[in-house]
Amino acid sequence: MNDLHTHQKKLLFKSSHRGSKEMDILLGRFVEKYIELFNSAELDMLETLLELDDNDIYQYALDKVKIPEDLNNRVMELLKDYTMLKK
């Protein structure tokens, strides 16, 4: 397995094993849908996102709080769009 594929598998696992069933489902399905489209830099952005607390991710995804500048990127925009479609 190459490094990119290993990174993708790690992030897919991490996204679907969060601790809360709702976020496991939301983030797991989001990552399943988009992970193949992400380049290496975007995978790093996703990894940073997955390091956050579930409640923070949820608040950002639903646009309930202002997204910090360092997290305001393509990955977050895709998550927001994905989350809004699921409401």
C-alpha positions as CSV (number, residue, x, y, z in Angstrom):
1,M,0.0,0.0,0.0
2,N,1.3,3.5,-0.8
3,D,1.4,6.3,1.7
4,L,-1.6,8.1,0.3
5,H,-3.8,5.0,0.5
6,T,-2.6,4.3,4.0
7,H,-3.5,7.9,5.0
8,Q,-6.9,7.5,3.4
9,K,-7.6,4.3,5.3
10,K,-6.5,5.8,8.6
11,L,-8.8,8.8,8.1
12,L,-11.7,6.7,7.1
13,F,-11.4,4.7,10.3
14,K,-10.9,7.8,12.4
15,S,-14.0,9.4,10.9
16,S,-16.3,6.5,11.7
17,H,-15.0,5.8,15.2
18,R,-15.6,9.1,16.9
19,G,-17.4,8.1,20.1
20,S,-20.9,9.3,19.3
21,K,-23.0,7.3,16.9
22,E,-24.4,10.4,15.1
23,M,-20.9,11.8,14.3
24,D,-19.7,8.3,13.4
25,I,-22.4,8.2,10.8
26,L,-22.2,11.8,9.6
27,L,-18.4,12.0,9.3
28,G,-17.9,8.4,8.2
29,R,-20.3,8.7,5.3
30,F,-18.9,12.1,4.4
31,V,-15.4,10.7,4.3
32,E,-16.5,7.6,2.4
33,K,-18.0,9.9,-0.3
34,Y,-15.2,12.4,-0.7
35,I,-11.9,10.7,0.4
36,E,-10.9,9.6,-3.1
37,L,-11.3,13.2,-4.3
38,F,-8.9,14.6,-1.8
39,N,-5.3,15.3,-2.6
40,S,-2.6,15.0,0.0
41,A,-3.0,18.6,1.3
42,E,-6.8,18.1,1.6
43,L,-6.2,14.8,3.5
44,D,-4.1,16.8,6.0
45,M,-6.9,19.3,6.3
46,L,-9.3,16.5,6.9
47,E,-7.0,15.1,9.6
48,T,-6.9,18.4,11.3
49,L,-10.7,18.6,11.2
50,L,-11.0,15.1,12.7
51,E,-8.8,16.1,15.6
52,L,-11.5,18.5,16.8
53,D,-14.2,17.8,19.3
54,D,-17.4,16.4,17.8
55,N,-19.5,19.3,19.1
56,D,-17.2,21.8,17.5
57,I,-17.3,20.0,14.1
58,Y,-21.1,19.9,14.3
59,Q,-21.4,23.6,15.1
60,Y,-19.1,24.5,12.2
61,A,-20.8,22.1,9.8
62,L,-24.2,23.6,10.5
63,D,-22.9,27.1,10.3
64,K,-24.0,27.8,13.9
65,V,-20.6,29.4,14.8
66,K,-18.0,31.2,12.8
67,I,-15.4,28.8,11.4
68,P,-11.8,29.7,12.4
69,E,-9.8,31.0,9.5
70,D,-7.3,28.0,9.7
71,L,-10.3,25.6,9.3
72,N,-12.1,27.5,6.5
73,N,-11.0,25.4,3.5
74,R,-12.4,23.2,0.8
75,V,-12.8,20.2,3.1
76,M,-14.9,22.2,5.6
77,E,-17.0,23.7,2.7
78,L,-17.7,20.2,1.4
79,L,-18.7,19.0,4.9
80,K,-21.0,22.0,5.4
81,D,-22.7,21.3,2.0
82,Y,-23.0,17.6,2.8
83,T,-24.4,18.3,6.2
84,M,-27.0,20.8,4.9
85,L,-28.2,18.3,2.3
86,K,-28.7,15.7,5.1
87,K,-30.9,18.0,7.2
